[in-house]
Amino acid sequence: MPEVSNRGTQMPASPIRKLVPFADAAKAEGVKVYHLNIGQPDLPTPQKALDSLKHITRKTLEYSHSQGLLSLRETLCKYYRRFGVALTPEDMLITTGGSEALLFAFLACLDSGDEIIVTEPGYANYLGFAKMADVKVVSVTSHIENGFALPSAEEFEAAITPRTRAILICNPNNPTGYLYNREELHRLRDIVMERNLFLIVDEVYREFVYGDEPFESALTMRGCEENVVVVDSVSKRYSECGTRIGMLVTRNGEVRSTALKFAQARLSPPLLGQIVAEESIEGTAAYSRECFEEYKARRDFFIKGLNEIPGVYSPMPQGAFYTVVSLPVDDAEKFTKWCLTDYKYIDPEWLSLNPEYTGETVMFAPAAGFYGNPELGRKQVRMAYVLKVENLARCLAILRDALKKYNNQAQPSH
């Protein structure tokens, strides 16, 4: 039998999805699984966006321009002005989700064997995109003890080599929920300008900032316009992950024209997704406000509940809807798998009301996969508080019970 490629063999499995088969097996046995492992919002998509699909008048669902529909790019320019960012439609490239925007950024800005500095823990798929682009990721570590603040300028400088071409951050951060402030962003600006590097910033969670510190887009920083490449997406802010519409935004014309060549090779971004995205942006201020308030309430409830469980610690995330949590276990991935294979929570009250009730469990994303050095995340998990408060309350009760039973075992079964 022919062998698969080395590239494919070396491609890392997603820590967010790698345990899904065990969750599916638990569900097949009737166990209810609460998913905190994936950032799939449970809030509805804006109704006007859904209605746009019902009222399509096109006779043919044609290719769009490889750069994306002009009308969508014009609408996005209006959206960015709300954040103090002045753009033209030519400054952006519509992509198949933020994921493709990241891949195009890697391919346009870095050559095979080049290095990109990424803060860890970082979004796990950055490692996958880097592998696809044959780019080496160099990690600079942030720490749970200070809420995952940006590492010092000295740490970034120490990581730079002759092959370094870019620094990548996510702001607000996935997986930690940390919001990089103005001083931290300007620290990075000074580094990339002095060293002639790209600064790639994943800003897909900009709508979800909860504290007093305002969000500042990297696109507003003066003097580094040619260095900055922003990755964005409508998936989370409008609860439409399945539309697969993202964008690569930069004032660097050479980066745009290079990325466009990759975009032409894949022909066009999804037409139906672009139609939905365009309808989502304008006239949905009330929708966005309601979503923000809901996520803030979930954050406040969930983080407080986590920190009330003995041995559990989570910093207070200032953005997005994720947190990295330290657990009192020997190995967070083994514990997560055990929760899906060997454990289920039985609520006597629920059992008395429903004889078909067969128990519940919860699923996390082991944090080791979000670090370049997996040992750093051995006792941590990422949790996404994308469920309504009553379900988060169930998750907290299950976690408390699961930790007690797991740690009381002489030899946990894995």
Contacts in CASP RR format, 6 or more apart in sequence:
PFRMAT RR
TARGET T0000
AUTHOR 0000-0000-0000
METHOD contacts of the structure
MODEL  1
MPEVSNRGTQMPASPIRKLVPFADAAKAEGVKVYHLNIGQPDLPTPQKAL
DSLKHITRKTLEYSHSQGLLSLRETLCKYYRRFGVALTPEDMLITTGGSE
ALLFAFLACLDSGDEIIVTEPGYANYLGFAKMADVKVVSVTSHIENGFAL
PSAEEFEAAITPRTRAILICNPNNPTGYLYNREELHRLRDIVMERNLFLI
VDEVYREFVYGDEPFESALTMRGCEENVVVVDSVSKRYSECGTRIGMLVT
RNGEVRSTALKFAQARLSPPLLGQIVAEESIEGTAAYSRECFEEYKARRD
FFIKGLNEIPGVYSPMPQGAFYTVVSLPVDDAEKFTKWCLTDYKYIDPEW
LSLNPEYTGETVMFAPAAGFYGNPELGRKQVRMAYVLKVENLARCLAILR
DALKKYNNQAQPSH
7 131 0 8 1.000
7 132 0 8 1.000
7 134 0 8 1.000
10 131 0 8 1.000
11 128 0 8 1.000
11 131 0 8 1.000
11 132 0 8 1.000
12 124 0 8 1.000
12 127 0 8 1.000
12 128 0 8 1.000
12 131 0 8 1.000
12 369 0 8 1.000
14 124 0 8 1.000
14 125 0 8 1.000
15 124 0 8 1.000
15 333 0 8 1.000
15 365 0 8 1.000
15 366 0 8 1.000
15 367 0 8 1.000
15 368 0 8 1.000
15 369 0 8 1.000
15 370 0 8 1.000
15 382 0 8 1.000
16 37 0 8 1.000
16 38 0 8 1.000
16 124 0 8 1.000
16 365 0 8 1.000
16 382 0 8 1.000
17 37 0 8 1.000
17 38 0 8 1.000
19 37 0 8 1.000
19 333 0 8 1.000
19 336 0 8 1.000
19 337 0 8 1.000
19 340 0 8 1.000
19 363 0 8 1.000
19 366 0 8 1.000
22 337 0 8 1.000
22 340 0 8 1.000
22 341 0 8 1.000
23 33 0 8 1.000
23 35 0 8 1.000
23 340 0 8 1.000
23 363 0 8 1.000
25 340 0 8 1.000
25 341 0 8 1.000
26 33 0 8 1.000
26 340 0 8 1.000
26 341 0 8 1.000
26 344 0 8 1.000
26 361 0 8 1.000
27 33 0 8 1.000
29 358 0 8 1.000
30 358 0 8 1.000
30 359 0 8 1.000
31 344 0 8 1.000
31 358 0 8 1.000
31 359 0 8 1.000
31 360 0 8 1.000
31 361 0 8 1.000
32 359 0 8 1.000
32 360 0 8 1.000
32 361 0 8 1.000
33 340 0 8 1.000
33 360 0 8 1.000
33 361 0 8 1.000
33 362 0 8 1.000
33 363 0 8 1.000
34 360 0 8 1.000
34 361 0 8 1.000
34 362 0 8 1.000
34 363 0 8 1.000
34 387 0 8 1.000
34 391 0 8 1.000
34 394 0 8 1.000
34 395 0 8 1.000
34 398 0 8 1.000
35 363 0 8 1.000
35 384 0 8 1.000
35 387 0 8 1.000
36 362 0 8 1.000
36 363 0 8 1.000
36 364 0 8 1.000
36 365 0 8 1.000
36 383 0 8 1.000
36 384 0 8 1.000
36 385 0 8 1.000
36 386 0 8 1.000
36 387 0 8 1.000
36 395 0 8 1.000
37 363 0 8 1.000
37 364 0 8 1.000
37 365 0 8 1.000
37 382 0 8 1.000
37 383 0 8 1.000
37 384 0 8 1.000
38 365 0 8 1.000
38 384 0 8 1.000
38 386 0 8 1.000
39 236 0 8 1.000
39 321 0 8 1.000
39 322 0 8 1.000
39 384 0 8 1.000
39 386 0 8 1.000
40 241 0 8 1.000
40 384 0 8 1.000
40 386 0 8 1.000
41 236 0 8 1.000
41 239 0 8 1.000
41 241 0 8 1.000
41 291 0 8 1.000
41 321 0 8 1.000
41 386 0 8 1.000
42 239 0 8 1.000
42 386 0 8 1.000
42 387 0 8 1.000
42 388 0 8 1.000
43 239 0 8 1.000
43 291 0 8 1.000
43 294 0 8 1.000
44 239 0 8 1.000
45 238 0 8 1.000
45 239 0 8 1.000
45 240 0 8 1.000
45 276 0 8 1.000
45 280 0 8 1.000
46 238 0 8 1.000
46 279 0 8 1.000
46 280 0 8 1.000
46 284 0 8 1.000
46 287 0 8 1.000
48 279 0 8 1.000
48 280 0 8 1.000
48 283 0 8 1.000
48 284 0 8 1.000
49 238 0 8 1.000
49 240 0 8 1.000
49 276 0 8 1.000
49 277 0 8 1.000
49 279 0 8 1.000
49 280 0 8 1.000
49 284 0 8 1.000
50 276 0 8 1.000
51 279 0 8 1.000
52 275 0 8 1.000
52 276 0 8 1.000
52 278 0 8 1.000
52 279 0 8 1.000
53 272 0 8 1.000
53 275 0 8 1.000
53 276 0 8 1.000
56 272 0 8 1.000
56 275 0 8 1.000
61 271 0 8 1.000
61 272 0 8 1.000
62 271 0 8 1.000
63 267 0 8 1.000
63 268 0 8 1.000
63 271 0 8 1.000
64 94 0 8 1.000
64 268 0 8 1.000
64 269 0 8 1.000
64 271 0 8 1.000
64 274 0 8 1.000
65 268 0 8 1.000
66 260 0 8 1.000
66 263 0 8 1.000
66 264 0 8 1.000
66 266 0 8 1.000
66 267 0 8 1.000
66 268 0 8 1.000
67 73 0 8 1.000
67 92 0 8 1.000
67 93 0 8 1.000
67 94 0 8 1.000
67 260 0 8 1.000
67 263 0 8 1.000
68 93 0 8 1.000
68 94 0 8 1.000
68 268 0 8 1.000
68 269 0 8 1.000
68 274 0 8 1.000
69 94 0 8 1.000
69 271 0 8 1.000
69 274 0 8 1.000
69 278 0 8 1.000
70 89 0 8 1.000
71 278 0 8 1.000
72 94 0 8 1.000
72 274 0 8 1.000
72 277 0 8 1.000
72 278 0 8 1.000
73 89 0 8 1.000
73 92 0 8 1.000
73 94 0 8 1.000
74 89 0 8 1.000
75 278 0 8 1.000
75 281 0 8 1.000
75 282 0 8 1.000
76 87 0 8 1.000
76 89 0 8 1.000
76 92 0 8 1.000
76 247 0 8 1.000
76 281 0 8 1.000
77 87 0 8 1.000
77 88 0 8 1.000
77 89 0 8 1.000
78 281 0 8 1.000
78 282 0 8 1.000
79 281 0 8 1.000
79 282 0 8 1.000
80 86 0 8 1.000
80 87 0 8 1.000
80 217 0 8 1.000
80 219 0 8 1.000
80 249 0 8 1.000
83 206 0 8 1.000
83 215 0 8 1.000
83 217 0 8 1.000
83 220 0 8 1.000
84 217 0 8 1.000
84 220 0 8 1.000
85 217 0 8 1.000
85 219 0 8 1.000
85 220 0 8 1.000
87 219 0 8 1.000
87 249 0 8 1.000
87 251 0 8 1.000
90 256 0 8 1.000
91 249 0 8 1.000
91 250 0 8 1.000
91 251 0 8 1.000
91 256 0 8 1.000
92 247 0 8 1.000
92 248 0 8 1.000
92 249 0 8 1.000
93 101 0 8 1.000
93 104 0 8 1.000
93 247 0 8 1.000
93 248 0 8 1.000
93 249 0 8 1.000
93 256 0 8 1.000
93 259 0 8 1.000
93 260 0 8 1.000
93 263 0 8 1.000
94 245 0 8 1.000
94 246 0 8 1.000
94 247 0 8 1.000
94 269 0 8 1.000
94 274 0 8 1.000
95 101 0 8 1.000
95 104 0 8 1.000
95 245 0 8 1.000
95 246 0 8 1.000
95 247 0 8 1.000
95 248 0 8 1.000
95 263 0 8 1.000
95 269 0 8 1.000
96 244 0 8 1.000
96 245 0 8 1.000
96 246 0 8 1.000
96 266 0 8 1.000
96 269 0 8 1.000
96 270 0 8 1.000
97 233 0 8 1.000
97 235 0 8 1.000
97 244 0 8 1.000
97 245 0 8 1.000
97 246 0 8 1.000
97 269 0 8 1.000
98 202 0 8 1.000
98 204 0 8 1.000
98 231 0 8 1.000
98 232 0 8 1.000
98 233 0 8 1.000
98 235 0 8 1.000
98 246 0 8 1.000
98 247 0 8 1.000
99 125 0 8 1.000
99 129 0 8 1.000
100 246 0 8 1.000
100 266 0 8 1.000
100 269 0 8 1.000
101 231 0 8 1.000
101 232 0 8 1.000
101 233 0 8 1.000
101 246 0 8 1.000
101 247 0 8 1.000
101 248 0 8 1.000
102 125 0 8 1.000
102 126 0 8 1.000
102 129 0 8 1.000
102 200 0 8 1.000
102 202 0 8 1.000
102 231 0 8 1.000
103 129 0 8 1.000
103 132 0 8 1.000
103 133 0 8 1.000
103 262 0 8 1.000
104 248 0 8 1.000
104 259 0 8 1.000
104 262 0 8 1.000
104 263 0 8 1.000
105 198 0 8 1.000
105 200 0 8 1.000
105 229 0 8 1.000
105 231 0 8 1.000
105 248 0 8 1.000
105 255 0 8 1.000
105 259 0 8 1.000
106 116 0 8 1.000
106 129 0 8 1.000
106 130 0 8 1.000
106 132 0 8 1.000
106 133 0 8 1.000
106 135 0 8 1.000
107 133 0 8 1.000
107 258 0 8 1.000
107 259 0 8 1.000
107 262 0 8 1.000
108 229 0 8 1.000
108 255 0 8 1.000
108 258 0 8 1.000
108 259 0 8 1.000
108 262 0 8 1.000
109 165 0 8 1.000
109 166 0 8 1.000
109 198 0 8 1.000
109 200 0 8 1.000
109 229 0 8 1.000
109 255 0 8 1.000
110 116 0 8 1.000
110 133 0 8 1.000
110 135 0 8 1.000
110 165 0 8 1.000
110 166 0 8 1.000
111 165 0 8 1.000
112 133 0 8 1.000
112 134 0 8 1.000
112 135 0 8 1.000
113 134 0 8 1.000
113 135 0 8 1.000
113 136 0 8 1.000
113 163 0 8 1.000
114 135 0 8 1.000
114 136 0 8 1.000
114 163 0 8 1.000
114 164 0 8 1.000
114 165 0 8 1.000
114 166 0 8 1.000
115 135 0 8 1.000
115 136 0 8 1.000
115 137 0 8 1.000
115 138 0 8 1.000
115 161 0 8 1.000
115 163 0 8 1.000
115 164 0 8 1.000
115 165 0 8 1.000
116 130 0 8 1.000
116 135 0 8 1.000
116 136 0 8 1.000
116 137 0 8 1.000
116 138 0 8 1.000
116 164 0 8 1.000
116 165 0 8 1.000
116 166 0 8 1.000
116 167 0 8 1.000
116 168 0 8 1.000
116 200 0 8 1.000
117 138 0 8 1.000
117 139 0 8 1.000
117 140 0 8 1.000
117 156 0 8 1.000
117 159 0 8 1.000
117 160 0 8 1.000
117 164 0 8 1.000
117 166 0 8 1.000
117 167 0 8 1.000
117 168 0 8 1.000
118 126 0 8 1.000
118 137 0 8 1.000
118 138 0 8 1.000
118 139 0 8 1.000
118 140 0 8 1.000
118 167 0 8 1.000
118 168 0 8 1.000
118 169 0 8 1.000
119 139 0 8 1.000
119 140 0 8 1.000
119 141 0 8 1.000
119 142 0 8 1.000
119 150 0 8 1.000
119 151 0 8 1.000
119 168 0 8 1.000
119 169 0 8 1.000
119 170 0 8 1.000
119 173 0 8 1.000
120 139 0 8 1.000
120 140 0 8 1.000
120 141 0 8 1.000
120 142 0 8 1.000
120 370 0 8 1.000
120 371 0 8 1.000
120 372 0 8 1.000
120 373 0 8 1.000
120 376 0 8 1.000
121 142 0 8 1.000
121 148 0 8 1.000
121 175 0 8 1.000
121 176 0 8 1.000
121 324 0 8 1.000
121 367 0 8 1.000
121 369 0 8 1.000
121 370 0 8 1.000
121 371 0 8 1.000
121 376 0 8 1.000
121 377 0 8 1.000
121 380 0 8 1.000
121 382 0 8 1.000
122 170 0 8 1.000
122 173 0 8 1.000
122 174 0 8 1.000
122 175 0 8 1.000
122 176 0 8 1.000
122 370 0 8 1.000
122 371 0 8 1.000
123 170 0 8 1.000
123 174 0 8 1.000
123 175 0 8 1.000
123 202 0 8 1.000
123 370 0 8 1.000
124 175 0 8 1.000
124 365 0 8 1.000
124 369 0 8 1.000
124 370 0 8 1.000
126 137 0 8 1.000
126 168 0 8 1.000
127 137 0 8 1.000
127 369 0 8 1.000
127 372 0 8 1.000
130 136 0 8 1.000
130 137 0 8 1.000
136 163 0 8 1.000
137 372 0 8 1.000
138 159 0 8 1.000
138 161 0 8 1.000
138 164 0 8 1.000
139 159 0 8 1.000
139 371 0 8 1.000
139 372 0 8 1.000
139 373 0 8 1.000
140 151 0 8 1.000
140 155 0 8 1.000
140 156 0 8 1.000
140 159 0 8 1.000
141 151 0 8 1.000
141 155 0 8 1.000
141 371 0 8 1.000
141 373 0 8 1.000
141 376 0 8 1.000
142 148 0 8 1.000
142 149 0 8 1.000
142 150 0 8 1.000
142 151 0 8 1.000
142 176 0 8 1.000
142 178 0 8 1.000
143 149 0 8 1.000
144 313 0 8 1.000
144 315 0 8 1.000
144 324 0 8 1.000
144 326 0 8 1.000
144 380 0 8 1.000
147 176 0 8 1.000
147 178 0 8 1.000
147 315 0 8 1.000
148 173 0 8 1.000
148 176 0 8 1.000
148 177 0 8 1.000
148 178 0 8 1.000
148 315 0 8 1.000
148 324 0 8 1.000
149 178 0 8 1.000
149 184 0 8 1.000
150 169 0 8 1.000
150 180 0 8 1.000
150 184 0 8 1.000
150 187 0 8 1.000
150 188 0 8 1.000
153 187 0 8 1.000
153 190 0 8 1.000
153 191 0 8 1.000
156 167 0 8 1.000
156 188 0 8 1.000
156 191 0 8 1.000
157 191 0 8 1.000
160 195 0 8 1.000
160 197 0 8 1.000
164 195 0 8 1.000
164 197 0 8 1.000
165 197 0 8 1.000
165 198 0 8 1.000
166 197 0 8 1.000
166 198 0 8 1.000
166 199 0 8 1.000
166 200 0 8 1.000
167 188 0 8 1.000
167 191 0 8 1.000
167 192 0 8 1.000
167 197 0 8 1.000
167 198 0 8 1.000
167 199 0 8 1.000
167 200 0 8 1.000
168 200 0 8 1.000
168 201 0 8 1.000
168 202 0 8 1.000
169 180 0 8 1.000
169 188 0 8 1.000
169 199 0 8 1.000
169 200 0 8 1.000
169 201 0 8 1.000
169 202 0 8 1.000
170 201 0 8 1.000
170 202 0 8 1.000
170 203 0 8 1.000
170 204 0 8 1.000
170 205 0 8 1.000
171 179 0 8 1.000
171 180 0 8 1.000
171 185 0 8 1.000
171 201 0 8 1.000
171 202 0 8 1.000
171 203 0 8 1.000
171 205 0 8 1.000
171 206 0 8 1.000
171 215 0 8 1.000
171 218 0 8 1.000
172 178 0 8 1.000
172 179 0 8 1.000
172 180 0 8 1.000
172 205 0 8 1.000
172 206 0 8 1.000
172 208 0 8 1.000
172 209 0 8 1.000
172 215 0 8 1.000
172 317 0 8 1.000
172 318 0 8 1.000
172 319 0 8 1.000
172 320 0 8 1.000
173 179 0 8 1.000
173 180 0 8 1.000
173 319 0 8 1.000
173 320 0 8 1.000
173 322 0 8 1.000
174 202 0 8 1.000
174 204 0 8 1.000
174 205 0 8 1.000
174 320 0 8 1.000
174 322 0 8 1.000
175 322 0 8 1.000
175 323 0 8 1.000
175 324 0 8 1.000
175 365 0 8 1.000
175 367 0 8 1.000
175 370 0 8 1.000
175 382 0 8 1.000
176 315 0 8 1.000
176 317 0 8 1.000
176 322 0 8 1.000
176 323 0 8 1.000
176 324 0 8 1.000
177 205 0 8 1.000
177 317 0 8 1.000
177 318 0 8 1.000
177 319 0 8 1.000
177 320 0 8 1.000
177 321 0 8 1.000
177 322 0 8 1.000
177 323 0 8 1.000
178 315 0 8 1.000
178 317 0 8 1.000
178 318 0 8 1.000
178 319 0 8 1.000
179 209 0 8 1.000
179 211 0 8 1.000
179 213 0 8 1.000
179 215 0 8 1.000
179 318 0 8 1.000
179 319 0 8 1.000
181 213 0 8 1.000
181 216 0 8 1.000
182 216 0 8 1.000
185 216 0 8 1.000
185 218 0 8 1.000
185 221 0 8 1.000
186 221 0 8 1.000
188 199 0 8 1.000
189 199 0 8 1.000
189 221 0 8 1.000
189 223 0 8 1.000
189 224 0 8 1.000
189 227 0 8 1.000
191 197 0 8 1.000
192 198 0 8 1.000
192 199 0 8 1.000
192 224 0 8 1.000
192 227 0 8 1.000
193 223 0 8 1.000
193 224 0 8 1.000
193 227 0 8 1.000
196 227 0 8 1.000
197 227 0 8 1.000
198 227 0 8 1.000
198 228 0 8 1.000
198 229 0 8 1.000
198 255 0 8 1.000
199 218 0 8 1.000
199 224 0 8 1.000
199 227 0 8 1.000
199 228 0 8 1.000
199 229 0 8 1.000
200 229 0 8 1.000
200 230 0 8 1.000
200 231 0 8 1.000
201 217 0 8 1.000
201 218 0 8 1.000
201 228 0 8 1.000
201 229 0 8 1.000
201 230 0 8 1.000
201 231 0 8 1.000
202 230 0 8 1.000
202 231 0 8 1.000
203 217 0 8 1.000
203 218 0 8 1.000
203 230 0 8 1.000
203 231 0 8 1.000
203 232 0 8 1.000
204 231 0 8 1.000
204 232 0 8 1.000
204 233 0 8 1.000
204 235 0 8 1.000
204 236 0 8 1.000
204 237 0 8 1.000
205 236 0 8 1.000
205 237 0 8 1.000
205 319 0 8 1.000
205 320 0 8 1.000
205 321 0 8 1.000
206 215 0 8 1.000
206 217 0 8 1.000
206 232 0 8 1.000
206 237 0 8 1.000
207 236 0 8 1.000
207 237 0 8 1.000
207 288 0 8 1.000
207 291 0 8 1.000
207 292 0 8 1.000
208 236 0 8 1.000
208 237 0 8 1.000
208 292 0 8 1.000
208 295 0 8 1.000
208 319 0 8 1.000
208 320 0 8 1.000
208 321 0 8 1.000
209 215 0 8 1.000
209 318 0 8 1.000
209 319 0 8 1.000
210 295 0 8 1.000
210 296 0 8 1.000
210 299 0 8 1.000
210 317 0 8 1.000
210 318 0 8 1.000
210 319 0 8 1.000
211 318 0 8 1.000
211 319 0 8 1.000
213 318 0 8 1.000
217 230 0 8 1.000
218 228 0 8 1.000
218 230 0 8 1.000
219 228 0 8 1.000
219 230 0 8 1.000
219 249 0 8 1.000
219 251 0 8 1.000
221 228 0 8 1.000
225 251 0 8 1.000
225 252 0 8 1.000
226 251 0 8 1.000
226 252 0 8 1.000
227 252 0 8 1.000
228 250 0 8 1.000
228 251 0 8 1.000
228 252 0 8 1.000
229 248 0 8 1.000
229 249 0 8 1.000
229 250 0 8 1.000
229 252 0 8 1.000
229 255 0 8 1.000
230 248 0 8 1.000
230 249 0 8 1.000
230 250 0 8 1.000
231 246 0 8 1.000
231 247 0 8 1.000
231 248 0 8 1.000
231 249 0 8 1.000
232 246 0 8 1.000
232 247 0 8 1.000
232 248 0 8 1.000
232 249 0 8 1.000
233 245 0 8 1.000
233 246 0 8 1.000
233 247 0 8 1.000
234 240 0 8 1.000
234 243 0 8 1.000
234 245 0 8 1.000
234 246 0 8 1.000
234 277 0 8 1.000
234 280 0 8 1.000
234 281 0 8 1.000
235 241 0 8 1.000
235 242 0 8 1.000
235 243 0 8 1.000
235 244 0 8 1.000
235 245 0 8 1.000
235 246 0 8 1.000
236 321 0 8 1.000
237 288 0 8 1.000
237 291 0 8 1.000
238 277 0 8 1.000
238 280 0 8 1.000
238 284 0 8 1.000
238 287 0 8 1.000
239 291 0 8 1.000
240 273 0 8 1.000
240 276 0 8 1.000
240 277 0 8 1.000
240 280 0 8 1.000
243 270 0 8 1.000
243 272 0 8 1.000
243 273 0 8 1.000
243 276 0 8 1.000
243 277 0 8 1.000
244 269 0 8 1.000
244 270 0 8 1.000
244 273 0 8 1.000
245 269 0 8 1.000
245 270 0 8 1.000
245 273 0 8 1.000
245 274 0 8 1.000
245 276 0 8 1.000
245 277 0 8 1.000
246 269 0 8 1.000
246 277 0 8 1.000
248 256 0 8 1.000
248 259 0 8 1.000
250 256 0 8 1.000
263 269 0 8 1.000
295 321 0 8 1.000
295 385 0 8 1.000
297 389 0 8 1.000
298 321 0 8 1.000
298 385 0 8 1.000
298 386 0 8 1.000
298 387 0 8 1.000
298 388 0 8 1.000
298 389 0 8 1.000
298 392 0 8 1.000
299 316 0 8 1.000
299 317 0 8 1.000
299 321 0 8 1.000
299 385 0 8 1.000
301 389 0 8 1.000
301 392 0 8 1.000
301 393 0 8 1.000
302 323 0 8 1.000
302 383 0 8 1.000
302 385 0 8 1.000
302 392 0 8 1.000
302 395 0 8 1.000
302 396 0 8 1.000
303 314 0 8 1.000
303 316 0 8 1.000
303 317 0 8 1.000
303 323 0 8 1.000
303 385 0 8 1.000
305 396 0 8 1.000
306 312 0 8 1.000
306 313 0 8 1.000
306 314 0 8 1.000
306 323 0 8 1.000
306 325 0 8 1.000
306 383 0 8 1.000
306 396 0 8 1.000
306 399 0 8 1.000
307 313 0 8 1.000
307 314 0 8 1.000
309 396 0 8 1.000
309 399 0 8 1.000
309 400 0 8 1.000
309 403 0 8 1.000
310 328 0 8 1.000
310 403 0 8 1.000
311 326 0 8 1.000
311 327 0 8 1.000
311 328 0 8 1.000
312 325 0 8 1.000
312 326 0 8 1.000
312 327 0 8 1.000
312 328 0 8 1.000
312 399 0 8 1.000
312 403 0 8 1.000
313 325 0 8 1.000
313 326 0 8 1.000
314 323 0 8 1.000
314 324 0 8 1.000
314 325 0 8 1.000
314 326 0 8 1.000
314 383 0 8 1.000
315 323 0 8 1.000
315 324 0 8 1.000
317 323 0 8 1.000
321 384 0 8 1.000
321 385 0 8 1.000
321 386 0 8 1.000
322 382 0 8 1.000
322 383 0 8 1.000
322 384 0 8 1.000
322 385 0 8 1.000
323 382 0 8 1.000
323 383 0 8 1.000
323 385 0 8 1.000
324 367 0 8 1.000
324 370 0 8 1.000
324 380 0 8 1.000
324 381 0 8 1.000
324 382 0 8 1.000
324 383 0 8 1.000
325 364 0 8 1.000
325 380 0 8 1.000
325 381 0 8 1.000
325 382 0 8 1.000
325 383 0 8 1.000
326 379 0 8 1.000
326 380 0 8 1.000
327 335 0 8 1.000
327 379 0 8 1.000
327 380 0 8 1.000
327 381 0 8 1.000
327 403 0 8 1.000
328 379 0 8 1.000
328 403 0 8 1.000
328 407 0 8 1.000
329 335 0 8 1.000
329 379 0 8 1.000
329 403 0 8 1.000
329 406 0 8 1.000
329 407 0 8 1.000
330 379 0 8 1.000
330 412 0 8 1.000
331 378 0 8 1.000
331 379 0 8 1.000
332 364 0 8 1.000
332 366 0 8 1.000
332 367 0 8 1.000
332 368 0 8 1.000
332 377 0 8 1.000
332 378 0 8 1.000
332 379 0 8 1.000
332 380 0 8 1.000
332 381 0 8 1.000
333 366 0 8 1.000
333 368 0 8 1.000
334 412 0 8 1.000
334 414 0 8 1.000
335 402 0 8 1.000
335 403 0 8 1.000
335 406 0 8 1.000
336 363 0 8 1.000
336 364 0 8 1.000
336 365 0 8 1.000
336 366 0 8 1.000
336 381 0 8 1.000
337 414 0 8 1.000
338 402 0 8 1.000
338 406 0 8 1.000
338 412 0 8 1.000
338 413 0 8 1.000
338 414 0 8 1.000
339 361 0 8 1.000
339 362 0 8 1.000
339 363 0 8 1.000
339 364 0 8 1.000
339 402 0 8 1.000
339 406 0 8 1.000
340 361 0 8 1.000
340 363 0 8 1.000
341 413 0 8 1.000
342 412 0 8 1.000
342 413 0 8 1.000
343 361 0 8 1.000
343 402 0 8 1.000
343 405 0 8 1.000
343 406 0 8 1.000
344 358 0 8 1.000
344 359 0 8 1.000
344 360 0 8 1.000
344 361 0 8 1.000
345 359 0 8 1.000
345 360 0 8 1.000
345 361 0 8 1.000
345 397 0 8 1.000
345 398 0 8 1.000
345 401 0 8 1.000
345 402 0 8 1.000
346 357 0 8 1.000
346 359 0 8 1.000
347 357 0 8 1.000
347 359 0 8 1.000
347 360 0 8 1.000
347 397 0 8 1.000
350 357 0 8 1.000
350 359 0 8 1.000
351 357 0 8 1.000
360 394 0 8 1.000
360 398 0 8 1.000
361 398 0 8 1.000
361 402 0 8 1.000
362 395 0 8 1.000
362 398 0 8 1.000
362 399 0 8 1.000
362 402 0 8 1.000
364 381 0 8 1.000
364 382 0 8 1.000
364 383 0 8 1.000
365 381 0 8 1.000
365 382 0 8 1.000
365 383 0 8 1.000
365 384 0 8 1.000
366 377 0 8 1.000
366 380 0 8 1.000
366 381 0 8 1.000
366 382 0 8 1.000
367 377 0 8 1.000
367 380 0 8 1.000
367 381 0 8 1.000
367 382 0 8 1.000
368 374 0 8 1.000
368 375 0 8 1.000
368 376 0 8 1.000
368 377 0 8 1.000
368 378 0 8 1.000
368 380 0 8 1.000
369 377 0 8 1.000
370 377 0 8 1.000
370 382 0 8 1.000
371 377 0 8 1.000
385 392 0 8 1.000
387 395 0 8 1.000
406 412 0 8 1.000
END
